[in-house]
Amino acid sequence: MMNWLTKLFKRNPQPSTALTRAAPGASPRWVKAWAPQHVLGRNEGGKAKFSTYNRVTAVDKGLKASVWVYRCATLMAMTLAAVPWRAEQLVGGVWQHQPISQLQRLISRPNPQWTTNRLHQEVTYSLMLAGEAYISKIRSAKAGKSKLVEGAGLPHHLWVLPPDRLAPVVGGPHSNLIVGYENRTDKTRVPATEIMQPMFVDPSCPYHGLAPLVAAMKDVDTDVEAANWQKLSFENRAVPDGIFKISDYMYDDKWDETKKKLYETYVGSANAHLPMMLGQDVDWKGMAQNMIEADFKNLRLLNRENICAAMWTPPILVGILDRATYSNFSTSELWYWKSAVLPTLKLIQDIYNTQLAPEFGPDWRLIFDVADVDALLPLFAERMKVALDMVKQGAPWSIVDERLNLGLPGWEGWDVGLVSATLVNVADFADPDSLEDM
């Protein structure tokens, strides 16, 4: 006998989950749900989506060509890479550092040639220049079985791959957004479980990140061209300041001789701004703007400010000391950590804790440790002040530590709330007669 629920669904079957194209003029069709590919491009399933990033251009025309791009990117890479990482396991409801665990050894020595510092420098440069990084897992069955990927060995090496060599493979209509990655060179593909892809979100593309260098590229190009202009101007007066006007016609041999003589006399840094000696048949017409007329100095100052802004770096931290004081240096350093370094570290940490640490079990995680960062001491002091106020109100230290992320190691009894013993009931000490008069 069918119950009422079975009859209901028999008369009103579930709508199809597939998204179908309605006929022209027909009413929109309601669907139960859809996969991301329905909205982002259903017909692109199984295709590799390569980015427009060019490593040679980004490095040669950005990192190596502009002192400000190099300084901003290197500062971020060196700062982030110096932060230590810890592998922790959840034991009895408390996260405990496991210094000799497989996960700790992997993050401390990701491959035979790199340490954590080199790994995270590579990741940071890729993020700053390409907007994304590709971290490849190399597995070994001898290390144990993965708890995340069925039938696979545990990761025992990590490598950062060039961003322009790989592309995400878009999933089909009923699968994940990204199902794998394709090598641009030989078109080989690996499953998505073998590559970690931290990225800065690009709202126009769900498959690739948006690099800070892209936002600064116009200013970088302008500044590089300005620097080249100055260099060539010192070398050979590359921008013509004017023209020599010769009245009489010259034969080829005489013209070549005259041109050679003018070049030897007036071209080159050794001859810059020398007094000019002209014959009676030669006239000079000035053409070029000088540096003040072109507002050259202010243009370069604006370019460097824009480059630093796009790459999240306070100008004072990259050596721009126009308005530098000790006070605003400390403030800028704290701002840099809070607004740039810590969010980037958390981005990488989230990738590790969703795609790497679960390989070793659901009770494992990787966290970065910034307890020894002097620039963050004012922030830690503010948190400790709030923590003490919470403890005075009876909150246990365990809850305070979890709420404020203080990174305390934990101790016996730290999950018990306490209140001050000096707070007593007034009625226990006051005169009953005086209380009646109140």
C-alpha positions in Angstrom: 0.0 0.0 0.0 1.4 3.3 -1.0 1.4 6.0 1.7 0.3 9.6 1.1 3.9 10.7 0.5 4.5 8.2 -2.2 1.2 9.1 -3.9 2.1 12.8 -3.7 5.4 12.2 -5.5 3.8 9.9 -8.0 1.3 12.5 -9.0 3.9 15.3 -8.8 7.3 13.9 -9.9 10.5 15.7 -9.1 11.5 18.2 -11.8 14.6 17.3 -13.8 17.9 18.6 -12.6 19.2 19.0 -16.1 19.0 22.5 -17.5 17.3 22.5 -20.9 17.0 25.3 -23.4 13.4 26.5 -23.6 11.8 26.9 -27.0 11.5 30.5 -28.5 8.7 32.3 -26.8 8.1 29.6 -24.2 8.0 30.4 -20.5 11.2 29.9 -18.4 11.6 26.3 -17.1 12.2 25.9 -13.4 14.9 23.4 -12.4 15.7 21.8 -9.1 19.4 22.7 -9.2 22.3 23.2 -11.6 26.0 22.7 -11.7 28.4 25.7 -11.9 29.1 24.8 -15.5 25.5 25.6 -16.4 26.1 29.2 -15.6 29.9 29.5 -16.3 29.8 27.7 -19.6 28.2 24.3 -20.1 29.8 23.7 -23.5 33.3 24.1 -22.2 33.4 20.8 -20.3 36.6 19.0 -20.6 38.5 21.9 -22.1 41.8 23.3 -20.7 41.5 27.0 -19.9 45.0 28.6 -20.4 45.6 32.0 -19.0 47.1 34.9 -20.9 50.0 35.1 -18.4 53.4 35.2 -20.0 56.3 34.4 -17.6 59.0 35.9 -19.8 57.0 39.2 -20.1 56.1 39.4 -16.4 59.7 38.7 -15.3 61.7 40.5 -17.9 59.4 43.6 -18.4 58.1 43.7 -14.8 60.3 42.1 -12.1 63.6 42.7 -13.8 62.8 46.0 -15.5 61.3 48.0 -12.6 63.0 48.6 -9.3 59.7 49.1 -7.6 58.1 45.9 -8.9 61.2 44.0 -7.8 61.3 45.6 -4.4 57.6 45.1 -3.7 57.5 41.5 -4.9 60.7 40.5 -3.2 59.7 42.1 0.1 56.5 40.1 0.0 58.3 36.9 -0.9 61.0 37.3 1.7 58.6 38.3 4.4 56.1 35.6 3.8 58.7 32.9 3.4 60.4 33.7 6.7 57.2 32.7 8.6 57.5 29.2 10.2 54.8 26.5 9.8 53.6 23.9 12.2 51.8 20.6 11.7 49.3 20.0 14.4 47.0 17.1 15.4 43.8 17.2 17.3 44.3 15.2 20.4 41.6 15.1 23.1 40.0 18.2 21.7 43.2 20.2 21.7 45.5 21.0 18.7 49.0 19.8 19.6 52.2 20.4 17.6 53.7 17.2 16.2 57.3 18.2 15.3 58.4 14.7 14.1 55.3 13.9 12.0 55.2 13.1 8.3 53.3 16.3 7.6 55.8 18.5 9.5 58.7 16.9 7.6 56.9 17.5 4.3 56.3 21.2 5.0 59.8 21.7 6.4 61.5 19.9 3.6 59.1 19.9 0.7 61.6 18.2 -1.7 65.3 17.3 -1.7 66.4 20.7 -2.9 64.0 23.1 -1.2 63.2 24.2 2.3 59.9 25.8 3.4 61.5 29.2 2.7 62.2 28.4 -1.0 58.8 26.8 -1.4 56.9 29.9 -0.2 59.2 32.3 -2.1 58.2 30.5 -5.3 54.5 30.5 -4.3 54.6 34.2 -3.5 56.4 35.3 -6.7 53.8 33.3 -8.7 51.0 35.0 -6.9 52.4 38.5 -7.3 53.3 38.1 -11.0 50.7 35.7 -12.2 47.9 35.9 -9.6 48.1 32.2 -9.0 50.5 29.4 -8.1 50.5 25.7 -8.9 51.8 23.4 -6.2 52.3 19.8 -7.4 52.1 16.8 -5.0 54.5 13.9 -5.7 53.2 10.8 -4.0 54.8 7.7 -2.6 53.0 4.5 -1.7 55.9 3.7 0.8 54.9 6.8 2.8 51.5 5.4 3.5 48.0 5.6 2.1 46.2 8.9 1.5 43.1 9.5 3.6 41.8 12.0 1.0 42.4 10.3 -2.4 41.3 6.7 -2.6 44.0 4.3 -3.6 46.8 6.9 -3.7 49.9 7.2 -1.7 50.8 10.1 0.6 52.5 13.2 -0.7 56.2 13.1 0.0 57.4 16.0 -2.2 56.0 19.4 -3.1 57.0 21.4 -6.1 55.9 24.8 -7.5 55.3 24.7 -11.2 55.5 27.6 -13.7 52.0 29.2 -14.0 52.2 29.5 -17.8 52.8 25.7 -18.2 49.5 24.5 -16.7 45.8 25.1 -17.2 42.7 24.0 -15.3 40.5 21.5 -17.1 36.9 22.6 -16.8 34.5 19.9 -15.6 31.5 18.6 -17.3 27.8 19.6 -16.6 27.5 17.4 -13.5 31.1 17.4 -12.1 33.4 19.8 -10.2 34.3 23.1 -11.6 37.9 22.0 -12.1 38.5 18.3 -12.7 42.2 18.3 -13.6 45.1 20.2 -15.0 46.7 20.1 -18.5 50.4 20.5 -19.4 50.7 23.1 -22.2 53.7 21.3 -23.7 52.6 17.7 -24.2 48.9 18.0 -23.4 49.1 15.4 -20.6 46.6 15.8 -17.8 46.5 15.0 -14.1 43.5 14.9 -11.7 42.7 18.0 -9.7 43.7 16.2 -6.5 47.4 16.3 -7.6 47.6 20.1 -7.9 47.0 22.9 -5.4 46.1 26.2 -6.9 46.1 29.2 -4.5 45.0 32.3 -6.3 43.9 35.9 -6.0 40.3 35.9 -7.2 39.6 37.4 -10.6 35.9 38.3 -10.8 36.0 37.9 -14.6 37.4 34.4 -14.6 36.8 31.6 -12.1 39.7 29.5 -13.3 42.6 31.9 -13.0 43.8 34.5 -10.6 44.3 38.3 -11.0 47.9 39.4 -10.4 48.8 42.7 -8.7 51.3 43.2 -11.5 48.5 43.3 -14.0 46.8 46.2 -12.2 50.2 48.1 -12.1 51.3 47.2 -15.6 50.5 50.6 -17.3 52.4 52.4 -14.6 55.3 49.9 -14.8 55.5 50.3 -18.6 55.4 54.1 -18.3 58.1 54.1 -15.6 60.3 51.8 -17.5 60.0 53.9 -20.6 60.8 57.0 -18.6 63.9 55.3 -17.2 65.0 54.2 -20.7 64.4 57.8 -22.0 66.8 59.1 -19.3 69.4 56.5 -20.0 69.4 57.0 -23.8 69.3 60.7 -23.4 72.6 60.6 -21.5 74.0 58.1 -24.0 73.1 59.6 -27.3 70.5 62.3 -27.0 67.8 59.8 -28.2 65.0 62.4 -28.3 65.9 65.1 -30.9 66.1 68.5 -29.3 65.8 70.0 -32.7 67.0 69.9 -36.3 69.8 71.3 -38.4 68.5 73.1 -41.4 70.9 73.3 -44.3 70.1 75.8 -47.0 72.2 74.6 -49.9 71.9 71.3 -51.6 74.7 68.8 -50.8 76.0 66.0 -52.9 76.0 62.5 -51.3 79.6 62.5 -50.4 79.5 65.9 -48.9 76.2 65.1 -47.1 77.7 62.0 -45.5 80.8 63.9 -44.4 78.7 66.7 -42.9 76.4 64.3 -41.1 79.4 62.5 -39.6 81.0 65.7 -38.5 77.7 66.8 -36.8 77.3 63.4 -35.1 80.9 63.5 -33.7 80.5 67.1 -32.5 77.0 67.1 -30.9 75.8 63.5 -30.2 76.7 61.5 -27.1 76.8 62.2 -23.4 80.3 63.8 -23.7 78.9 66.4 -26.0 75.6 67.1 -24.2 74.7 70.8 -24.0 77.9 72.0 -25.6 77.8 75.4 -27.3 76.9 75.0 -31.0 79.1 76.4 -33.8 77.2 76.6 -37.1 78.3 77.8 -40.5 76.5 80.5 -42.5 74.3 78.0 -44.5 73.1 75.9 -41.5 70.3 76.9 -39.1 69.1 75.2 -35.9 65.4 74.7 -35.0 64.7 73.7 -31.4 61.9 71.1 -31.0 62.1 69.1 -27.8 60.4 69.8 -24.5 62.7 70.0 -21.5 62.1 67.8 -18.4 60.2 70.6 -16.5 57.9 71.2 -19.4 57.1 67.5 -19.7 56.5 67.3 -15.9 58.9 64.4 -15.9 59.8 64.2 -12.3 56.2 64.3 -11.0 55.2 61.6 -13.5 57.8 59.2 -12.2 56.8 59.9 -8.6 53.2 59.1 -9.4 54.2 55.9 -11.2 56.1 54.6 -8.2 53.2 55.4 -5.8 50.8 53.6 -8.1 53.0 50.5 -8.4 53.4 50.3 -4.6 49.6 50.7 -4.2 48.8 47.9 -6.6 51.3 45.6 -4.9 50.0 46.4 -1.4 53.3 47.9 -0.2 53.6 51.1 1.7 56.2 53.3 -0.1 58.3 53.7 3.0 59.0 50.0 3.2 60.6 49.9 -0.2 63.0 52.8 0.4 60.8 55.8 -0.5 61.8 58.0 2.4 60.3 61.4 1.3 58.1 61.7 4.4 59.6 58.9 6.6 59.6 59.0 10.4 60.0 56.3 12.9 56.4 56.5 13.9 54.9 56.2 10.4 57.5 53.4 9.6 56.1 51.3 12.4 52.6 52.1 11.5 53.2 51.2 7.8 54.9 47.9 8.9 51.9 46.9 11.0 49.5 47.9 8.2 51.5 45.8 5.7 51.3 42.7 7.9 47.6 43.1 8.6 46.5 44.0 5.1 48.9 42.1 2.8 51.1 39.4 4.5 48.5 37.9 6.8 45.7 37.6 4.2 48.2 36.0 1.8 49.3 33.5 4.5 45.7 32.7 5.3 45.1 32.1 1.6 47.9 29.5 1.4 46.9 28.0 4.8 43.3 27.4 3.6 44.6 25.6 0.6 46.9 23.4 2.7 44.1 22.6 5.2 41.6 21.6 2.5 43.9 19.8 0.0 47.1 18.7 1.8 46.7 18.1 5.5 43.5 15.9 5.1 45.7 13.5 3.1 47.2 12.5 6.5 43.8 12.4 8.2 40.9 14.6 9.2 42.5 15.5 12.5 45.6 17.2 11.0 46.2 20.8 10.0 49.0 23.2 9.0 49.2 26.7 10.6 51.6 29.5 10.3 53.2 31.0 13.4 53.7 34.7 13.6 54.4 34.9 17.4 57.9 36.1 16.9 57.1 38.9 14.4 58.0 42.2 16.1 55.8 44.2 13.8 52.7 42.4 15.1 53.5 43.0 18.8 51.1 46.1 19.0 48.3 43.9 17.6 49.1 41.1 20.0 49.2 43.6 22.9 45.7 44.8 21.9 44.4 41.3 21.8 45.9 40.4 25.2 44.2 43.4 26.7 40.9 42.2 25.4 41.7 38.7 26.5 42.4 39.8 30.1 39.1 41.7 30.1 37.3 38.5 29.0 39.0 36.4 31.6 38.1 38.9 34.3 34.4 38.4 33.3 34.7 34.6 33.8 35.6 33.4 30.3 37.9 30.3 30.3 41.3 30.8 28.6 40.5 28.1 26.2 37.6 30.0 24.8 39.5 33.3 24.8 42.3 31.7 22.9 40.0 30.2 20.3 38.1 33.4 19.9 41.1 35.8 19.6 43.5 33.3 18.0 46.3 34.0 20.5 48.1 30.7 19.8 48.5 29.8 23.5 49.8 26.3 24.2 47.1 25.3 26.7 47.6 24.1 30.3 45.7 22.1 32.9 42.6 23.9 34.0 42.7 26.5 31.2 39.1 25.5 30.2 37.7 26.6 33.6 36.3 30.1 34.0 37.3 32.2 37.0 36.1 35.4 38.7 37.7 37.7 41.1 37.4 36.6 44.8 37.0 40.3 45.9 33.5 40.4 44.4 31.1 39.5 47.3 27.5 40.1 48.2 26.9 43.4 49.9 24.1 42.0 52.0 26.6 39.6 53.7 28.5 42.5 55.3 26.0 45.4 55.6 23.8 46.3 58.6 20.3 44.9 58.0 18.8 48.0 59.5 20.8 50.2 57.1 19.6 48.1 54.2 15.9 48.7 55.2 16.5 52.5 55.2 17.9 52.3 51.7 
